[in-house]
């Protein structure tokens, strides 16, 4: 008698989506990082790890971008046809989670404080979301 043994593994689309999500997140993070560098924000990112080095800021920023890209990859393959809307919403969610909540808490500041930089950050995160979603949609064609 012949028996088949199944080995559990993630569906191919999920495995591809994770890798493509990481690449898309890095693409979005690179463009967003250039914008942040031009505004002198990389030092603030580095300060989350007790540094003032732009290089450390870049490393942290790209690591976070890859992780968020991975997260997008886990859901993006289901909504890739509506990538623009998905990217904008994703960027807004990241904006609330990151600069409005986590960064101020880590820096000992008040979360959800709004000023002119907060709105600039929203635009940057929406651009990150759009680039990540667009890149992901192209990689998964």
N, C-alpha and C positions, 0 to 999 in steps of 0.2 A: 504494500500500500504506500502510495506517495502522499506526503503531506507538504503543504507549502508553509513556510515560516515567513511571517511578515516582520520586517524590521521597522519600528516606528521612526518616522522622519517627518520633518516639516514639509508641507507641500512646496513644490518647486517655485510657485509664484510667491510664497512667503519668503523663502530663502533669497530669491532674486530681489524681492522688494526691500529686504533689510540691507543688502549690499548697495543697491541703487539708492536707497534712502540715505545711507551714510555719504555716498558720493554727492548726492544732491544737496545734503546739508552742508558739506564742505564747500561746494560751489556758492551756495547762498551766504555762508559764513565768510568766505573770502571777499566777496563784493561788499557785504555789510562791514567787514573788518576794515577795508580800505576807507569807507566812509567814516568809520569810527576813528581811524588813525588820523585822517585829515582834520577831525574835530578835537583831537587830543584826548580821546576817551580810553585808549588802551591802558594808560597808567591806572585809571580807575578800575578796570577789569583786573589788572595785576594786583591791586590792593586787596582783592578778595583773598589772596594768598600771602599777604604781607610783603609784597614786593612793589617796586615802582618802575620795573623794567617793562618797556614796550614788548620785548621778546616774550617775556612771561605772560603778558596780557594777550598776545597773539596765540600762544600755546593754549591758554585757558579758553580763549574765545573759540578757537577751532575745535577743541575737544568738546565743548558744549554744543557747537554747531553740528558736529558729527553725531552726538547723542540725540539731539533733537531731530536731525535728519533720519536717524534710525527709527525714532518714534513715528515720524511722518510716513516712513516706508511701511510700517505695520498697518497703517490705515489708508495710505495713499493709493494703494493698488485698487481699493474698492471705489474710490472716488476720482480716479485720474481723469475722467472726461470733464469734470468740473474743476480743473486744477486751479484756475484763477480765484474762484470763490474760496476753495479749500485753502489755498495759500494765504489769502488775506485773513481768513478766520484763524488759521494756524498761527500766523504772525501776531495777531491780537492776543491770542491766548498766551503765547510766550511772553509778550509784553507785560501782561498782568502778572504772570508767574515770576518773571525775572526781575526787571527793573522796578516794578511797582511793589513787589513783595520781598523776594529773596535777597536781592542786593542790599536794600536798606536794612533788613534784619541782620544780615551778615556784617554790615558796617556800623551797627549800633544806632541807626537812624530810624526815623518814623516811617513805617511803610505807608504806601498809598498817598504820598505827598506829591502834589502837582506843581510844576513850574514850567517855564518855556522848554527846558531840556527834556521834560517828560514827554511832551508832544513830538519833539524831534525824534526821541527814542521810539515812539509809536510808529512813526513813518519808517524808520530804519528796520524795525521788526516786521512791518508789513512788506517791505521790499525783500527782506530775507525770506519771508514766507512765500512770496511770489516766485522768487528765483529758485527756491528749493522745490516748490511744486511744479514749476515749468520744467526744470531739469529732470526731476523724477518722471514726469509724464513723457519726456523724450527718451529717457533711458529704458522705460518699460514698454515702449512701442513694440 
